[in-house]
């Protein structure tokens, strides 16, 4: 899986969240990459992102 920085993490922030998306979405803290990432089924991850976007409107 390919990791990418969350778009909600600022460019200058040393503390950010990285995401690897696929059938299972993995989320990890860049300060603790050695720890296991949090896994989410893709369907649940997409529902989470949709809810966030709806809240911002």
DSSP file (Angstrom, degrees, kcal/mol; ACC not computed):
  #  RESIDUE AA STRUCTURE BP1 BP2  ACC     N-H-->O    O-->H-N    N-H-->O    O-->H-N    TCO  KAPPA ALPHA  PHI   PSI    X-CA   Y-CA   Z-CA
    1    1 A X              0   0    0      0, 0.0     2,-0.5     0, 0.0    21,-0.1   0.000 360.0 360.0 360.0 146.6    0.0    0.0    0.0
    2    2 A X        -     0   0    0     19,-0.3    19,-0.5     2,-0.0     2,-0.3  -0.859 360.0-144.1-100.4 126.9    1.1    3.5   -0.7
    3    3 A X        -     0   0    0     -2,-0.5     2,-0.3    17,-0.2    17,-0.2  -0.647  18.9-178.7 -88.4 143.9    1.0    6.0    2.2
    4    4 A X  E     -A   19   0A   0     15,-2.2    15,-3.0    -2,-0.3     2,-0.2  -0.988  31.6-103.7-140.0 152.7    0.0    9.7    1.7
    5    5 A X  E     -A   18   0A   0     -2,-0.3    13,-0.2    13,-0.2     2,-0.0  -0.476  44.3-103.3 -73.0 139.6   -0.2   12.6    4.0
    6    6 A X    >   -     0   0    0     11,-3.0     3,-1.5    -2,-0.2    -1,-0.1  -0.360  19.4-131.7 -61.7 140.1   -3.7   13.6    5.0
    7    7 A X  T 3  S+     0   0    0      1,-0.3    -1,-0.1    -3,-0.1     4,-0.1   0.672 107.3  62.3 -67.9 -15.2   -4.9   16.8    3.2
    8    8 A X  T 3  S+     0   0    0      9,-0.1     2,-0.4     2,-0.1    -1,-0.3   0.560  84.2  91.7 -86.1  -8.9   -6.0   18.1    6.6
    9    9 A X  S <  S-     0   0    0     -3,-1.5     7,-0.1     8,-0.2    -4,-0.0  -0.738  83.7-119.1 -86.3 131.3   -2.4   18.0    7.9
   10   10 A X    >   -     0   0    0     -2,-0.4     3,-0.6     5,-0.2    -2,-0.1  -0.290  16.6-120.1 -67.4 154.6   -0.6   21.3    7.4
   11   11 A X  T 3  S+     0   0    0      1,-0.2    -1,-0.1    -4,-0.1    -2,-0.0   0.806 112.3  42.9 -65.2 -30.5    2.5   21.4    5.2
   12   12 A X  T 3  S+     0   0    0      3,-0.0     2,-0.4     2,-0.0    -1,-0.2   0.503  87.6 109.5 -95.9  -4.9    4.7   22.7    8.1
   13   13 A X    <   -     0   0    0     -3,-0.6    -4,-0.0     1,-0.2     0, 0.0  -0.573  51.5-162.1 -76.4 126.9    3.3   20.4   10.8
   14   14 A X  S    S+     0   0    0     -2,-0.4     2,-0.7     1,-0.1    -1,-0.2   0.742  81.7  66.7 -76.3 -21.7    5.7   17.8   12.0
   15   15 A X  S    S+     0   0    0     15,-0.1     2,-0.3    16,-0.1    -5,-0.2  -0.879  71.9 138.2-101.1 114.4    2.8   15.9   13.5
   16   16 A X        -     0   0    0     -2,-0.7    14,-2.4    -7,-0.1     2,-0.4  -0.903  48.4-108.1-146.9 177.0    0.4   14.6   10.9
   17   17 A X  E     - B   0  29A   0     -2,-0.3   -11,-3.0    12,-0.2     2,-0.4  -0.899  24.6-158.3-111.0 137.6   -1.7   11.7    9.8
   18   18 A X  E     -AB   5  28A   0     10,-2.8    10,-2.4    -2,-0.4     2,-0.4  -0.903   6.9-160.9-115.2 147.9   -0.9    9.4    6.9
   19   19 A X  E     -AB   4  27A   0    -15,-3.0   -15,-2.2    -2,-0.4     2,-0.5  -0.972  12.6-164.7-129.9 140.5   -3.4    7.2    5.1
   20   20 A X  E     - B   0  26A   0      6,-2.3     6,-2.7    -2,-0.4     2,-0.4  -0.978  22.6-157.1-122.1 114.5   -3.1    4.2    2.9
   21   21 A X        +     0   0    0    -19,-0.5   -19,-0.3    -2,-0.5     2,-0.2  -0.740  36.9 105.0-102.6 142.2   -6.3    3.5    0.9
   22   22 A X  S    S-     0   0    0     -2,-0.4     3,-0.1   -21,-0.1    20,-0.0  -0.844  92.4 -39.9-175.2-152.2   -7.5    0.3   -0.6
   23   23 A X  S    S+     0   0    0     -2,-0.2    19,-2.0     1,-0.2     2,-0.4   0.808 141.8  36.6 -64.2 -26.1  -10.1   -2.3    0.3
   24   24 A X  E    S- C   0  41A   0     17,-0.2     2,-0.5    18,-0.1    17,-0.2  -0.996  87.2-145.5-123.6 124.0   -8.9   -1.7    3.9
   25   25 A X  E     - C   0  40A   0     15,-3.3    15,-2.5    -2,-0.4     2,-0.4  -0.782  13.1-158.9 -92.8 128.6   -7.9    1.9    4.7
   26   26 A X  E     -BC  20  39A   0     -6,-2.7    -6,-2.3    -2,-0.5     2,-0.4  -0.880   5.3-167.1-109.1 139.2   -5.0    2.2    7.2
   27   27 A X  E     +BC  19  38A   0     11,-2.1    11,-3.1    -2,-0.4     2,-0.3  -0.987  11.8 171.7-127.1 132.5   -4.4    5.4    9.2
   28   28 A X  E     -B   18   0A   0    -10,-2.4   -10,-2.8    -2,-0.4     2,-0.5  -0.971  33.5-118.7-141.1 157.1   -1.2    6.1   11.2
   29   29 A X  E >   -B   17   0A   0     -2,-0.3     3,-1.6     3,-0.3   -12,-0.2  -0.807  20.2-141.1 -91.1 128.4    0.5    8.9   13.1
   30   30 A X  G >  S+     0   0    0    -14,-2.4     3,-0.7    -2,-0.5    -1,-0.1   0.759 102.5  59.1 -64.9 -22.9    3.8   10.0   11.5
   31   31 A X  G 3  S+     0   0    0    -15,-0.4    -1,-0.3     1,-0.2     3,-0.1   0.671 115.8  34.1 -76.1 -16.3    5.3   10.4   15.0
   32   32 A X  G X   +     0   0    0     -3,-1.6     3,-1.9     1,-0.1    -3,-0.3  -0.275  66.3 144.3-134.8  48.2    4.6    6.7   15.7
   33   33 A X  T <   +     0   0    0     -3,-0.7    -1,-0.1     1,-0.3     4,-0.1   0.745  69.4  67.8 -60.9 -22.9    5.0    4.9   12.5
   34   34 A X  T 3  S+     0   0    0     -3,-0.1    -1,-0.3    -4,-0.1     2,-0.2   0.682  88.5  81.6 -72.2 -17.4    6.5    1.9   14.4
   35   35 A X  S <  S-     0   0    0     -3,-1.9     2,-0.1    -6,-0.2    -3,-0.1  -0.494  98.1 -88.3 -85.2 158.5    3.0    1.2   15.9
   36   36 A X        -     0   0    0     -2,-0.2    -1,-0.1     1,-0.1    -2,-0.1  -0.398  46.0-119.7 -63.7 139.0    0.3   -0.7   14.1
   37   37 A X        -     0   0    0     -4,-0.1     2,-0.6    -9,-0.1    -9,-0.2  -0.356  27.3-103.3 -74.3 161.7   -1.9    1.5   12.0
   38   38 A X  E     -C   27   0A   0    -11,-3.1   -11,-2.1    -2,-0.1     2,-0.3  -0.775  38.4-145.6 -84.8 123.7   -5.7    1.8   12.6
   39   39 A X  E     +C   26   0A   0     -2,-0.6     2,-0.4   -13,-0.2   -13,-0.2  -0.732  20.0 177.7 -94.9 140.5   -7.6   -0.3   10.0
   40   40 A X  E     -C   25   0A   0    -15,-2.5   -15,-3.3    -2,-0.3     2,-0.1  -0.999  35.3-111.3-136.1 135.6  -11.0    0.7    8.6
   41   41 A X  E >>  -C   24   0A   0     -2,-0.4     4,-2.4   -17,-0.2     3,-0.6  -0.421  34.9-118.1 -60.0 142.2  -13.0   -1.0    6.0
   42   42 A X  H 3> S+     0   0    0    -19,-2.0     4,-2.6     1,-0.3     5,-0.2   0.857 113.7  56.5 -53.4 -39.0  -13.1    1.2    2.9
   43   43 A X  H 3> S+     0   0    0    -20,-0.3     4,-1.8     1,-0.2    -1,-0.3   0.912 109.8  44.5 -61.0 -43.1  -16.9    1.6    3.1
   44   44 A X  H <> S+     0   0    0     -3,-0.6     4,-2.2     2,-0.2    -2,-0.2   0.881 111.7  52.9 -69.7 -38.4  -16.6    3.0    6.7
   45   45 A X  H  X S+     0   0    0     -4,-2.4     4,-2.5     1,-0.2    -2,-0.2   0.925 109.4  49.1 -62.0 -44.7  -13.7    5.3    5.8
   46   46 A X  H  X S+     0   0    0     -4,-2.6     4,-2.3     1,-0.2    -1,-0.2   0.877 110.0  51.2 -63.8 -37.7  -15.7    6.7    2.9
   47   47 A X  H  X S+     0   0    0     -4,-1.8     4,-2.3    -5,-0.2    -1,-0.2   0.895 109.7  51.2 -64.8 -39.6  -18.7    7.3    5.2
   48   48 A X  H  X S+     0   0    0     -4,-2.2     4,-2.1     2,-0.2    -2,-0.2   0.938 111.0  46.9 -61.3 -48.6  -16.4    9.0    7.6
   49   49 A X  H  X S+     0   0    0     -4,-2.5     4,-2.3     1,-0.2    -2,-0.2   0.893 111.5  51.6 -62.4 -40.2  -15.0   11.4    4.9
   50   50 A X  H  X S+     0   0    0     -4,-2.3     4,-2.2     1,-0.2    -1,-0.2   0.916 109.2  50.2 -62.3 -43.2  -18.5   12.1    3.7
   51   51 A X  H  X S+     0   0    0     -4,-2.3     4,-1.8     1,-0.2    -2,-0.2   0.892 109.9  50.8 -63.3 -40.2  -19.7   13.0    7.2
   52   52 A X  H  X S+     0   0    0     -4,-2.1     4,-1.5     2,-0.2    -1,-0.2   0.932 110.7  48.3 -62.6 -46.1  -16.7   15.4    7.7
   53   53 A X  H  X S+     0   0    0     -4,-2.3     4,-0.7     1,-0.2    -2,-0.2   0.884 110.7  51.2 -63.7 -38.4  -17.4   17.1    4.4
   54   54 A X  H >< S+     0   0    0     -4,-2.2     3,-0.5     1,-0.2    -1,-0.2   0.857 107.1  54.3 -67.6 -34.6  -21.1   17.6    5.2
   55   55 A X  H 3< S+     0   0    0     -4,-1.8    -1,-0.2     1,-0.2    -2,-0.2   0.844 102.9  56.9 -65.7 -35.1  -20.2   19.1    8.6
   56   56 A X  H 3<        0   0    0     -4,-1.5    -1,-0.2     1,-0.3    -2,-0.2   0.700 360.0 360.0 -73.5 -18.8  -18.0   21.7    7.1
   57   57 A X    <<        0   0    0     -4,-0.7    -1,-0.3    -3,-0.5    -2,-0.2   0.481 360.0 360.0 -79.9 360.0  -20.8   23.0    4.9
